[in-house]
Amino acid sequence: MSSHIIKEVQKLTKRFNTNCPFKLAEALGIHILFEDLGSTLGYYNQHFRIKIIHINQNESEQKQEFICAHELGHAILHPQANTPFLKRYTLYSTDKMELEANLFAVGLLFSNEKYDGQLSIREAVEEYGVPEKIISNSLDCAE
């Protein structure tokens, strides 16, 4: 499951020479909106042909970076899936898509010198405000 996701991350970071999710989104023509989303961290949607990542403006910059990377994962891996709709109005399980988007985000954010084994999972959790379970599950899947 994970090898195609890691390859996609490597392809993007090599092509655009960055692992910054904001720069990658811009390079791919994906709009980013910072909004007050209440308890929602973020979501991705496509309106006609316009791809949009919505990020909760009330989160820290580090958490916004992880949210952007996660939603970019949806944009790349599941461009036609409307996970907010699926979660709210259907019985369809989005767990696999969420796990893949988390793996994409972890692979993207920890693919350079920020990680390289120098940053422990606990430090990554503190830096990005990401639940430890997400990072450790994603790293387990990547191996």
N, CA, C and O atoms as a GROMACS GRO file, in nm:
protein
  572
    1MET      N    1   0.081  -0.120   0.000
    1MET     CA    2   0.000   0.000   0.000
    1MET      C    3   0.086   0.126   0.000
    1MET      O    4   0.054   0.222  -0.070
    2SER      N    5   0.192   0.127   0.077
    2SER     CA    6   0.265   0.252   0.099
    2SER      C    7   0.369   0.285  -0.007
    2SER      O    8   0.404   0.402  -0.022
    3SER      N    9   0.419   0.187  -0.079
    3SER     CA   10   0.529   0.216  -0.172
    3SER      C   11   0.489   0.315  -0.280
    3SER      O   12   0.569   0.400  -0.318
    4HIS      N   13   0.366   0.306  -0.331
    4HIS     CA   14   0.325   0.401  -0.435
    4HIS      C   15   0.310   0.542  -0.377
    4HIS      O   16   0.330   0.640  -0.449
    5ILE      N   17   0.276   0.552  -0.251
    5ILE     CA   18   0.263   0.683  -0.187
    5ILE      C   19   0.400   0.746  -0.168
    5ILE      O   20   0.420   0.864  -0.198
    6ILE      N   21   0.494   0.669  -0.119
    6ILE     CA   22   0.631   0.719  -0.100
    6ILE      C   23   0.691   0.758  -0.234
    6ILE      O   24   0.760   0.860  -0.243
    7LYS      N   25   0.668   0.679  -0.338
    7LYS     CA   26   0.718   0.713  -0.472
    7LYS      C   27   0.657   0.844  -0.522
    7LYS      O   28   0.725   0.924  -0.584
    8GLU      N   29   0.530   0.864  -0.493
    8GLU     CA   30   0.463   0.988  -0.534
    8GLU      C   31   0.524   1.108  -0.462
    8GLU      O   32   0.546   1.213  -0.523
    9VAL      N   33   0.552   1.093  -0.334
    9VAL     CA   34   0.617   1.200  -0.256
    9VAL      C   35   0.755   1.229  -0.315
    9VAL      O   36   0.790   1.346  -0.336
   10GLN      N   37   0.833   1.125  -0.342
   10GLN     CA   38   0.967   1.144  -0.398
   10GLN      C   39   0.962   1.211  -0.534
   10GLN      O   40   1.044   1.297  -0.564
   11LYS      N   41   0.866   1.171  -0.617
   11LYS     CA   42   0.851   1.230  -0.750
   11LYS      C   43   0.820   1.380  -0.739
   11LYS      O   44   0.879   1.461  -0.811
   12LEU      N   45   0.728   1.416  -0.651
   12LEU     CA   46   0.691   1.556  -0.634
   12LEU      C   47   0.805   1.640  -0.579
   12LEU      O   48   0.833   1.750  -0.629
   13THR      N   49   0.871   1.589  -0.475
   13THR     CA   50   0.980   1.667  -0.414
   13THR      C   51   1.097   1.684  -0.510
   13THR      O   52   1.164   1.787  -0.510
   14LYS      N   53   1.122   1.584  -0.591
   14LYS     CA   54   1.230   1.594  -0.690
   14LYS      C   55   1.191   1.691  -0.801
   14LYS      O   56   1.271   1.775  -0.842
   15ARG      N   57   1.068   1.680  -0.850
   15ARG     CA   58   1.022   1.764  -0.962
   15ARG      C   59   1.022   1.912  -0.924
   15ARG      O   60   1.063   1.996  -1.004
   16PHE      N   61   0.976   1.944  -0.803
   16PHE     CA   62   0.963   2.083  -0.763
   16PHE      C   63   1.072   2.130  -0.666
   16PHE      O   64   1.072   2.245  -0.623
   17ASN      N   65   1.164   2.040  -0.632
   17ASN     CA   66   1.278   2.072  -0.547
   17ASN      C   67   1.237   2.134  -0.412
   17ASN      O   68   1.302   2.227  -0.364
   18THR      N   69   1.130   2.082  -0.355
   18THR     CA   70   1.085   2.128  -0.224
   18THR      C   71   0.998   2.021  -0.161
   18THR      O   72   0.936   1.940  -0.230
   19ASN      N   73   0.995   2.022  -0.029
   19ASN     CA   74   0.900   1.935   0.040
   19ASN      C   75   0.798   2.021   0.116
   19ASN      O   76   0.722   1.969   0.198
   20CYS      N   77   0.796   2.150   0.089
   20CYS     CA   78   0.700   2.240   0.152
   20CYS      C   79   0.562   2.219   0.088
   20CYS      O   80   0.546   2.241  -0.032
   21PRO      N   81   0.463   2.178   0.166
   21PRO     CA   82   0.332   2.151   0.108
   21PRO      C   83   0.266   2.275   0.048
   21PRO      O   84   0.190   2.263  -0.049
   22PHE      N   85   0.293   2.392   0.103
   22PHE     CA   86   0.235   2.514   0.049
   22PHE      C   87   0.292   2.546  -0.090
   22PHE      O   88   0.219   2.582  -0.181
   23LYS      N   89   0.424   2.531  -0.104
   23LYS     CA   90   0.488   2.555  -0.234
   23LYS      C   91   0.444   2.450  -0.336
   23LYS      O   92   0.422   2.483  -0.453
   24LEU      N   93   0.432   2.325  -0.293
   24LEU     CA   94   0.388   2.220  -0.385
   24LEU      C   95   0.245   2.246  -0.432
   24LEU      O   96   0.215   2.231  -0.550
   25ALA      N   97   0.158   2.284  -0.340
   25ALA     CA   98   0.019   2.314  -0.377
   25ALA      C   99   0.015   2.427  -0.479
   25ALA      O  100  -0.057   2.419  -0.579
   26GLU      N  101   0.092   2.532  -0.454
   26GLU     CA  102   0.097   2.644  -0.548
   26GLU      C  103   0.148   2.598  -0.685
   26GLU      O  104   0.090   2.634  -0.788
   27ALA      N  105   0.254   2.520  -0.686
   27ALA     CA  106   0.311   2.472  -0.812
   27ALA      C  107   0.212   2.384  -0.889
   27ALA      O  108   0.215   2.379  -1.012
   28LEU      N  109   0.126   2.315  -0.817
   28LEU     CA  110   0.027   2.227  -0.879
   28LEU      C  111  -0.104   2.298  -0.910
   28LEU      O  112  -0.199   2.236  -0.959
   29GLY      N  113  -0.110   2.428  -0.883
   29GLY     CA  114  -0.231   2.504  -0.912
   29GLY      C  115  -0.345   2.479  -0.815
   29GLY      O  116  -0.462   2.498  -0.850
   30ILE      N  117  -0.312   2.436  -0.695
   30ILE     CA  118  -0.414   2.410  -0.594
   30ILE      C  119  -0.424   2.533  -0.503
   30ILE      O  120  -0.324   2.577  -0.446
   31HIS      N  121  -0.543   2.587  -0.492
   31HIS     CA  122  -0.566   2.706  -0.409
   31HIS      C  123  -0.570   2.666  -0.262
   31HIS      O  124  -0.617   2.558  -0.226
   32ILE      N  125  -0.520   2.754  -0.177
   32ILE     CA  126  -0.525   2.731  -0.032
   32ILE      C  127  -0.603   2.845   0.032
   32ILE      O  128  -0.572   2.963   0.011
   33LEU      N  129  -0.704   2.809   0.109
   33LEU     CA  130  -0.784   2.907   0.181
   33LEU      C  131  -0.768   2.884   0.331
   33LEU      O  132  -0.782   2.772   0.379
   34PHE      N  133  -0.739   2.991   0.403
   34PHE     CA  134  -0.733   2.986   0.549
   34PHE      C  135  -0.864   3.042   0.601
   34PHE      O  136  -0.899   3.157   0.575
   35GLU      N  137  -0.936   2.958   0.675
   35GLU     CA  138  -1.070   2.996   0.720
   35GLU      C  139  -1.092   2.952   0.864
   35GLU      O  140  -1.018   2.868   0.916
   36ASP      N  141  -1.193   3.010   0.927
   36ASP     CA  142  -1.234   2.964   1.059
   36ASP      C  143  -1.324   2.842   1.036
   36ASP      O  144  -1.439   2.856   0.994
   37LEU      N  145  -1.271   2.725   1.063
   37LEU     CA  146  -1.344   2.601   1.037
   37LEU      C  147  -1.396   2.536   1.165
   37LEU      O  148  -1.436   2.419   1.165
   38GLY      N  149  -1.397   2.611   1.274
   38GLY     CA  150  -1.445   2.554   1.400
   38GLY      C  151  -1.355   2.441   1.445
   38GLY      O  152  -1.234   2.459   1.460
   39SER      N  153  -1.414   2.324   1.466
   39SER     CA  154  -1.335   2.210   1.514
   39SER      C  155  -1.272   2.129   1.400
   39SER      O  156  -1.197   2.035   1.425
   40THR      N  157  -1.302   2.166   1.277
   40THR     CA  158  -1.245   2.097   1.161
   40THR      C  159  -1.106   2.153   1.133
   40THR      O  160  -1.087   2.274   1.126
   41LEU      N  161  -1.009   2.063   1.118
   41LEU     CA  162  -0.871   2.107   1.092
   41LEU      C  163  -0.853   2.153   0.949
   41LEU      O  164  -0.785   2.253   0.924
   42GLY      N  165  -0.914   2.083   0.855
   42GLY     CA  166  -0.900   2.118   0.715
   42GLY      C  167  -0.972   2.017   0.629
   42GLY      O  168  -1.015   1.912   0.677
   43TYR      N  169  -0.984   2.049   0.502
   43TYR     CA  170  -1.041   1.955   0.406
   43TYR      C  171  -1.001   1.997   0.265
   43TYR      O  172  -0.962   2.111   0.240
   44TYR      N  173  -1.014   1.902   0.174
   44TYR     CA  174  -0.983   1.925   0.033
   44TYR      C  175  -1.112   1.908  -0.045
   44TYR      O  176  -1.191   1.817  -0.017
   45ASN      N  177  -1.134   1.995  -0.143
   45ASN     CA  178  -1.245   1.972  -0.235
   45ASN      C  179  -1.209   2.026  -0.373
   45ASN      O  180  -1.113   2.100  -0.390
   46GLN      N  181  -1.288   1.985  -0.467
   46GLN     CA  182  -1.270   2.030  -0.604
   46GLN      C  183  -1.404   2.085  -0.650
   46GLN      O  184  -1.504   2.013  -0.654
   47HIS      N  185  -1.407   2.213  -0.685
   47HIS     CA  186  -1.528   2.277  -0.734
   47HIS      C  187  -1.509   2.300  -0.883
   47HIS      O  188  -1.428   2.383  -0.925
   48PHE      N  189  -1.586   2.226  -0.961
   48PHE     CA  190  -1.563   2.219  -1.104
   48PHE      C  191  -1.420   2.171  -1.125
   48PHE      O  192  -1.388   2.059  -1.084
   49ARG      N  193  -1.333   2.249  -1.184
   49ARG     CA  194  -1.194   2.204  -1.203
   49ARG      C  195  -1.097   2.274  -1.108
   49ARG      O  196  -0.975   2.260  -1.120
   50ILE      N  197  -1.151   2.350  -1.016
   50ILE     CA  198  -1.067   2.425  -0.923
   50ILE      C  199  -1.044   2.342  -0.797
   50ILE      O  200  -1.139   2.307  -0.726
   51LYS      N  201  -0.917   2.311  -0.771
   51LYS     CA  202  -0.881   2.232  -0.653
   51LYS      C  203  -0.852   2.328  -0.538
   51LYS      O  204  -0.779   2.427  -0.555
   52ILE      N  205  -0.909   2.298  -0.421
   52ILE     CA  206  -0.895   2.388  -0.307
   52ILE      C  207  -0.864   2.309  -0.180
   52ILE      O  208  -0.929   2.209  -0.150
   53ILE      N  209  -0.764   2.356  -0.107
   53ILE     CA  210  -0.735   2.304   0.026
   53ILE      C  211  -0.780   2.411   0.126
   53ILE      O  212  -0.737   2.526   0.118
   54HIS      N  213  -0.866   2.372   0.218
   54HIS     CA  214  -0.916   2.461   0.322
   54HIS      C  215  -0.844   2.426   0.452
   54HIS      O  216  -0.839   2.310   0.492
   55ILE      N  217  -0.787   2.527   0.517
   55ILE     CA  218  -0.710   2.506   0.640
   55ILE      C  219  -0.766   2.596   0.749
   55ILE      O  220  -0.795   2.714   0.726
   56ASN      N  221  -0.780   2.540   0.868
   56ASN     CA  222  -0.830   2.617   0.982
   56ASN      C  223  -0.727   2.722   1.021
   56ASN      O  224  -0.614   2.690   1.060
   57GLN      N  225  -0.767   2.847   1.010
   57GLN     CA  226  -0.676   2.959   1.040
   57GLN      C  227  -0.641   2.970   1.188
   57GLN      O  228  -0.548   3.042   1.224
   58ASN      N  229  -0.714   2.901   1.273
   58ASN     CA  230  -0.692   2.911   1.417
   58ASN      C  231  -0.587   2.814   1.470
   58ASN      O  232  -0.557   2.814   1.589
   59GLU      N  233  -0.531   2.732   1.382
   59GLU     CA  234  -0.428   2.636   1.423
   59GLU      C  235  -0.289   2.700   1.413
   59GLU      O  236  -0.271   2.801   1.344
   60SER      N  237  -0.192   2.642   1.482
   60SER     CA  238  -0.055   2.693   1.477
   60SER      C  239   0.003   2.675   1.336
   60SER      O  240  -0.048   2.595   1.258
   61GLU      N  241   0.107   2.749   1.305
   61GLU     CA  242   0.170   2.738   1.173
   61GLU      C  243   0.220   2.596   1.146
   61GLU      O  244   0.206   2.545   1.035
   62GLN      N  245   0.277   2.532   1.248
   62GLN     CA  246   0.328   2.396   1.230
   62GLN      C  247   0.213   2.299   1.201
   62GLN      O  248   0.225   2.212   1.114
   63LYS      N  249   0.105   2.314   1.273
   63LYS     CA  250  -0.009   2.225   1.250
   63LYS      C  251  -0.071   2.254   1.113
   63LYS      O  252  -0.115   2.161   1.044
   64GLN      N  253  -0.075   2.381   1.074
   64GLN     CA  254  -0.126   2.416   0.941
   64GLN      C  255  -0.042   2.352   0.832
   64GLN      O  256  -0.094   2.311   0.728
   65GLU      N  257   0.089   2.343   0.855
   65GLU     CA  258   0.178   2.279   0.758
   65GLU      C  259   0.143   2.130   0.745
   65GLU      O  260   0.138   2.077   0.634
   66PHE      N  261   0.119   2.064   0.858
   66PHE     CA  262   0.080   1.922   0.852
   66PHE      C  263  -0.057   1.907   0.785
   66PHE      O  264  -0.076   1.817   0.704
   67ILE      N  265  -0.151   1.994   0.819
   67ILE     CA  266  -0.285   1.989   0.759
   67ILE      C  267  -0.273   2.006   0.608
   67ILE      O  268  -0.337   1.932   0.532
   68CYS      N  269  -0.193   2.102   0.564
   68CYS     CA  270  -0.174   2.124   0.421
   68CYS      C  271  -0.115   2.001   0.354
   68CYS      O  272  -0.159   1.961   0.247
   69ALA      N  273  -0.016   1.941   0.418
   69ALA     CA  274   0.047   1.820   0.362
   69ALA      C  275  -0.054   1.706   0.354
   69ALA      O  276  -0.057   1.633   0.255
   70HIS      N  277  -0.135   1.690   0.457
   70HIS     CA  278  -0.238   1.585   0.460
   70HIS      C  279  -0.340   1.607   0.348
   70HIS      O  280  -0.373   1.515   0.274
   71GLU      N  281  -0.389   1.730   0.337
   71GLU     CA  282  -0.490   1.759   0.234
   71GLU      C  283  -0.430   1.754   0.094
   71GLU      O  284  -0.498   1.717  -0.001
   72LEU      N  285  -0.302   1.789   0.081
   72LEU     CA  286  -0.233   1.773  -0.047
   72LEU      C  287  -0.229   1.625  -0.084
   72LEU      O  288  -0.241   1.589  -0.201
   73GLY      N  289  -0.211   1.540   0.017
   73GLY     CA  290  -0.217   1.396  -0.007
   73GLY      C  291  -0.349   1.354  -0.067
   73GLY      O  292  -0.353   1.274  -0.160
   74HIS      N  293  -0.458   1.408  -0.014
   74HIS     CA  294  -0.590   1.379  -0.072
   74HIS      C  295  -0.597   1.430  -0.217
   74HIS      O  296  -0.647   1.360  -0.305
   75ALA      N  297  -0.546   1.551  -0.240
   75ALA     CA  298  -0.552   1.609  -0.374
   75ALA      C  299  -0.475   1.525  -0.476
   75ALA      O  300  -0.517   1.513  -0.591
   76ILE      N  301  -0.363   1.467  -0.433
   76ILE     CA  302  -0.280   1.387  -0.523
   76ILE      C  303  -0.332   1.244  -0.535
   76ILE      O  304  -0.341   1.190  -0.645
   77LEU      N  305  -0.366   1.184  -0.422
   77LEU     CA  306  -0.401   1.042  -0.419
   77LEU      C  307  -0.549   1.014  -0.443
   77LEU      O  308  -0.584   0.909  -0.496
   78HIS      N  309  -0.635   1.107  -0.404
   78HIS     CA  310  -0.780   1.086  -0.414
   78HIS      C  311  -0.848   1.212  -0.470
   78HIS      O  312  -0.936   1.268  -0.404
   79PRO      N  313  -0.810   1.257  -0.588
   79PRO     CA  314  -0.857   1.388  -0.635
   79PRO      C  315  -1.008   1.398  -0.654
   79PRO      O  316  -1.063   1.508  -0.644
   80GLN      N  317  -1.075   1.289  -0.680
   80GLN     CA  318  -1.219   1.295  -0.704
   80GLN      C  319  -1.302   1.261  -0.580
   80GLN      O  320  -1.423   1.280  -0.579
   81ALA      N  321  -1.237   1.211  -0.476
   81ALA     CA  322  -1.310   1.171  -0.355
   81ALA      C  323  -1.349   1.294  -0.273
   81ALA      O  324  -1.268   1.384  -0.253
   82ASN      N  325  -1.470   1.296  -0.227
   82ASN     CA  326  -1.519   1.403  -0.142
   82ASN      C  327  -1.534   1.345  -0.002
   82ASN      O  328  -1.645   1.310   0.040
   83THR      N  329  -1.423   1.336   0.071
   83THR     CA  330  -1.427   1.267   0.200
   83THR      C  331  -1.519   1.334   0.302
   83THR      O  332  -1.584   1.262   0.378
   84PRO      N  333  -1.529   1.469   0.308
   84PRO     CA  334  -1.625   1.526   0.404
   84PRO      C  335  -1.768   1.479   0.375
   84PRO      O  336  -1.843   1.448   0.467
   85PHE      N  337  -1.805   1.475   0.248
   85PHE     CA  338  -1.939   1.427   0.210
   85PHE      C  339  -1.955   1.280   0.244
   85PHE      O  340  -2.057   1.239   0.301
   86LEU      N  341  -1.854   1.200   0.210
   86LEU     CA  342  -1.862   1.056   0.237
   86LEU      C  343  -1.877   1.028   0.386
   86LEU      O  344  -1.955   0.941   0.426
   87LYS      N  345  -1.803   1.101   0.468
   87LYS     CA  346  -1.811   1.082   0.613
   87LYS      C  347  -1.947   1.121   0.668
   87LYS      O  348  -2.003   1.052   0.754
   88ARG      N  349  -1.999   1.231   0.619
   88ARG     CA  350  -2.122   1.286   0.675
   88ARG      C  351  -2.248   1.216   0.626
   88ARG      O  352  -2.341   1.196   0.703
   89TYR      N  353  -2.251   1.179   0.497
   89TYR     CA  354  -2.378   1.134   0.439
   89TYR      C  355  -2.382   0.989   0.393
   89TYR      O  356  -2.485   0.944   0.344
   90THR      N  357  -2.274   0.916   0.408
   90THR     CA  358  -2.275   0.777   0.364
   90THR      C  359  -2.216   0.687   0.472
   90THR      O  360  -2.164   0.734   0.573
   91LEU      N  361  -2.225   0.559   0.448
   91LEU     CA  362  -2.164   0.461   0.538
   91LEU      C  363  -2.026   0.418   0.488
   91LEU      O  364  -1.964   0.329   0.545
   92TYR      N  365  -1.980   0.482   0.381
   92TYR     CA  366  -1.851   0.448   0.322
   92TYR      C  367  -1.739   0.481   0.420
   92TYR      O  368  -1.734   0.591   0.475
   93SER      N  369  -1.651   0.386   0.442
   93SER     CA  370  -1.538   0.408   0.533
   93SER      C  371  -1.426   0.481   0.459
   93SER      O  372  -1.379   0.437   0.355
   94THR      N  373  -1.386   0.592   0.516
   94THR     CA  374  -1.278   0.671   0.456
   94THR      C  375  -1.145   0.644   0.528
   94THR      O  376  -1.046   0.714   0.504
   95ASP      N  377  -1.143   0.544   0.614
   95ASP     CA  378  -1.022   0.516   0.694
   95ASP      C  379  -0.898   0.495   0.607
   95ASP      O  380  -0.791   0.547   0.638
   96LYS      N  381  -0.912   0.419   0.499
   96LYS     CA  382  -0.797   0.391   0.413
   96LYS      C  383  -0.746   0.520   0.348
   96LYS      O  384  -0.625   0.542   0.340
   97MET      N  385  -0.838   0.604   0.301
   97MET     CA  386  -0.796   0.730   0.240
   97MET      C  387  -0.728   0.821   0.341
   97MET      O  388  -0.630   0.888   0.309
   98GLU      N  389  -0.780   0.823   0.464
   98GLU     CA  390  -0.718   0.906   0.568
   98GLU      C  391  -0.579   0.855   0.604
   98GLU      O  392  -0.487   0.934   0.623
   99LEU      N  393  -0.565   0.724   0.614
   99LEU     CA  394  -0.433   0.666   0.642
   99LEU      C  395  -0.335   0.699   0.531
   99LEU      O  396  -0.220   0.733   0.558
  100GLU      N  397  -0.379   0.689   0.406
  100GLU     CA  398  -0.292   0.721   0.292
  100GLU      C  399  -0.252   0.868   0.293
  100GLU      O  400  -0.137   0.902   0.266
  101ALA      N  401  -0.348   0.957   0.324
  101ALA     CA  402  -0.316   1.100   0.330
  101ALA      C  403  -0.219   1.129   0.444
  101ALA      O  404  -0.131   1.214   0.431
  102ASN      N  405  -0.235   1.060   0.557
  102ASN     CA  406  -0.141   1.076   0.668
  102ASN      C  407  -0.002   1.027   0.629
  102ASN      O  408   0.098   1.092   0.661
  103LEU      N  409   0.005   0.914   0.562
  103LEU     CA  410   0.134   0.860   0.517
  103LEU      C  411   0.200   0.957   0.420
  103LEU      O  412   0.320   0.981   0.429
  104PHE      N  413   0.123   1.013   0.328
  104PHE     CA  414   0.174   1.112   0.234
  104PHE      C  415   0.231   1.232   0.311
  104PHE      O  416   0.342   1.277   0.283
  105ALA      N  417   0.156   1.283   0.409
  105ALA     CA  418   0.199   1.400   0.485
  105ALA      C  419   0.326   1.372   0.564
  105ALA      O  420   0.420   1.452   0.562
  106VAL      N  421   0.330   1.259   0.631
  106VAL     CA  422   0.450   1.223   0.709
  106VAL      C  423   0.569   1.204   0.616
  106VAL      O  424   0.678   1.251   0.645
  107GLY      N  425   0.548   1.134   0.504
  107GLY     CA  426   0.656   1.114   0.408
  107GLY      C  427   0.707   1.244   0.351
  107GLY      O  428   0.827   1.260   0.329
  108LEU      N  429   0.616   1.338   0.327
  108LEU     CA  430   0.654   1.467   0.271
  108LEU      C  431   0.730   1.552   0.374
  108LEU      O  432   0.837   1.604   0.345
  109LEU      N  433   0.674   1.565   0.491
  109LEU     CA  434   0.732   1.655   0.591
  109LEU      C  435   0.861   1.603   0.651
  109LEU      O  436   0.947   1.680   0.693
  110PHE      N  437   0.875   1.470   0.656
  110PHE     CA  438   0.994   1.412   0.719
  110PHE      C  439   1.086   1.348   0.617
  110PHE      O  440   1.161   1.256   0.648
  111SER      N  441   1.080   1.399   0.493
  111SER     CA  442   1.162   1.341   0.387
  111SER      C  443   1.297   1.411   0.372
  111SER      O  444   1.382   1.366   0.295
  112ASN      N  445   1.317   1.519   0.444
  112ASN     CA  446   1.444   1.592   0.428
  112ASN      C  447   1.523   1.594   0.557
  112ASN      O  448   1.505   1.509   0.644
  113GLU      N  449   1.609   1.693   0.569
  113GLU     CA  450   1.697   1.701   0.685
  113GLU      C  451   1.621   1.726   0.815
  113GLU      O  452   1.677   1.706   0.923
  114LYS      N  453   1.496   1.769   0.807
  114LYS     CA  454   1.418   1.787   0.930
  114LYS      C  455   1.406   1.655   1.004
  114LYS      O  456   1.404   1.652   1.127
  115TYR      N  457   1.399   1.548   0.930
  115TYR     CA  458   1.383   1.418   0.995
  115TYR      C  459   1.516   1.345   0.991
  115TYR      O  460   1.594   1.352   1.087
  116ASP      N  461   1.544   1.275   0.884
  116ASP     CA  462   1.671   1.201   0.868
  116ASP      C  463   1.715   1.130   0.995
  116ASP      O  464   1.834   1.118   1.022
  117GLY      N  465   1.618   1.083   1.073
  117GLY     CA  466   1.652   1.011   1.195
  117GLY      C  467   1.695   1.101   1.309
  117GLY      O  468   1.718   1.053   1.420
  118GLN      N  469   1.708   1.231   1.284
  118GLN     CA  470   1.753   1.324   1.387
  118GLN      C  471   1.637   1.369   1.477
  118GLN      O  472   1.659   1.412   1.590
  119LEU      N  473   1.516   1.358   1.426
  119LEU     CA  474   1.399   1.404   1.498
  119LEU      C  475   1.322   1.283   1.547
  119LEU      O  476   1.278   1.201   1.467
  120SER      N  477   1.306   1.270   1.678
  120SER     CA  478   1.232   1.156   1.732
  120SER      C  479   1.083   1.175   1.704
  120SER      O  480   1.038   1.284   1.671
  121ILE      N  481   1.009   1.067   1.717
  121ILE     CA  482   0.864   1.078   1.696
  121ILE      C  483   0.806   1.179   1.794
  121ILE      O  484   0.721   1.259   1.757
  122ARG      N  485   0.850   1.176   1.918
  122ARG     CA  486   0.798   1.270   2.018
  122ARG      C  487   0.829   1.415   1.978
  122ARG      O  488   0.743   1.502   1.992
  123GLU      N  489   0.949   1.441   1.927
  123GLU     CA  490   0.985   1.577   1.882
  123GLU      C  491   0.900   1.617   1.762
  123GLU      O  492   0.859   1.733   1.751
  124ALA      N  493   0.874   1.523   1.673
  124ALA     CA  494   0.790   1.552   1.557
  124ALA      C  495   0.648   1.586   1.601
  124ALA      O  496   0.586   1.678   1.547
  125VAL      N  497   0.599   1.512   1.698
  125VAL     CA  498   0.465   1.538   1.752
  125VAL      C  499   0.460   1.679   1.810
  125VAL      O  500   0.365   1.753   1.786
  126GLU      N  501   0.562   1.715   1.885
  126GLU     CA  502   0.566   1.847   1.946
  126GLU      C  503   0.581   1.957   1.841
  126GLU      O  504   0.516   2.061   1.850
  127GLU      N  505   0.666   1.934   1.742
  127GLU     CA  506   0.691   2.037   1.640
  127GLU      C  507   0.568   2.062   1.554
  127GLU      O  508   0.535   2.177   1.526
  128TYR      N  509   0.499   1.957   1.513
  128TYR     CA  510   0.386   1.972   1.421
  128TYR      C  511   0.251   1.961   1.488
  128TYR      O  512   0.148   1.984   1.424
  129GLY      N  513   0.247   1.926   1.616
  129GLY     CA  514   0.120   1.914   1.684
  129GLY      C  515   0.036   1.800   1.628
  129GLY      O  516  -0.087   1.805   1.632
  130VAL      N  517   0.103   1.699   1.578
  130VAL     CA  518   0.034   1.586   1.515
  130VAL      C  519   0.023   1.474   1.618
  130VAL      O  520   0.119   1.446   1.689
  131PRO      N  521  -0.094   1.409   1.627
  131PRO     CA  522  -0.105   1.297   1.721
  131PRO      C  523   0.002   1.192   1.695
  131PRO      O  524   0.026   1.152   1.580
  132GLU      N  525   0.067   1.147   1.801
  132GLU     CA  526   0.177   1.050   1.790
  132GLU      C  527   0.134   0.925   1.715
  132GLU      O  528   0.212   0.868   1.640
  133LYS      N  529   0.010   0.883   1.734
  133LYS     CA  530  -0.042   0.763   1.668
  133LYS      C  531  -0.035   0.776   1.515
  133LYS      O  532  -0.002   0.680   1.446
  134ILE      N  533  -0.066   0.895   1.465
  134ILE     CA  534  -0.063   0.917   1.320
  134ILE      C  535   0.079   0.901   1.267
  134ILE      O  536   0.102   0.832   1.168
  135ILE      N  537   0.174   0.964   1.333
  135ILE     CA  538   0.313   0.956   1.286
  135ILE      C  539   0.366   0.815   1.298
  135ILE      O  540   0.425   0.763   1.203
  136SER      N  541   0.347   0.751   1.412
  136SER     CA  542   0.403   0.616   1.429
  136SER      C  543   0.336   0.517   1.336
  136SER      O  544   0.403   0.429   1.281
  137ASN      N  545   0.203   0.527   1.316
  137ASN     CA  546   0.135   0.438   1.222
  137ASN      C  547   0.184   0.460   1.080
  137ASN      O  548   0.204   0.364   1.006
  138SER      N  549   0.205   0.585   1.042
  138SER     CA  550   0.251   0.615   0.907
  138SER      C  551   0.393   0.565   0.885
  138SER      O  552   0.424   0.511   0.779
  139LEU      N  553   0.479   0.583   0.985
  139LEU     CA  554   0.616   0.534   0.971
  139LEU      C  555   0.619   0.382   0.968
  139LEU      O  556   0.701   0.324   0.895
  140ASP      N  557   0.532   0.316   1.044
  140ASP     CA  558   0.524   0.169   1.039
  140ASP      C  559   0.482   0.122   0.901
  140ASP      O  560   0.535   0.024   0.850
  141CYS      N  561   0.386   0.192   0.840
  141CYS     CA  562   0.338   0.154   0.706
  141CYS      C  563   0.445   0.177   0.601
  141CYS      O  564   0.450   0.104   0.502
  142ALA      N  565   0.530   0.277   0.622
  142ALA     CA  566   0.633   0.310   0.523
  142ALA      C  567   0.744   0.208   0.520
  142ALA      O  568   0.814   0.196   0.419
  143GLU      N  569   0.763   0.135   0.628
  143GLU     CA  570   0.875   0.040   0.634
  143GLU      C  571   0.845  -0.086   0.556
  143GLU      O  572   0.928  -0.176   0.551
   0.00000   0.00000   0.00000
